[in-house]
Amino acid sequence: MRVLLVEDDPMIGEAVHGALMEVSYAVDWVKDGQTACEVFSGQEYDLVLLDLGLPGMDGLDVLNLLRAGNNRVPLLVITARDGVG
């Protein structure tokens, strides 16, 4: 299974990346929304783990661009936000 992890916090990213690698997932880890969008154009993923509070391009913008392109990859939002919007 190939997973895209979009997380800018090094401590959280390292923990999630390590845990997924430990159970033999192929994981690409990017740390900002713009890079995430660029990666989508060149690689298919089975799952995306997406933080909402990203530098530059917000995670909701990434999600909207992904879905606007009819990409229906399963996506799990991982965030410290306590509300939407």
Secondary structure, DSSP 8 states (H G I E B T S, - for coil): -EEEEE---HHHHHHHHHHHHHTT-EEEEE-SHHHHHHHHTT---SEEEE-SS-SSS-HHHHHHHHHHTT----EEE--S-SS--
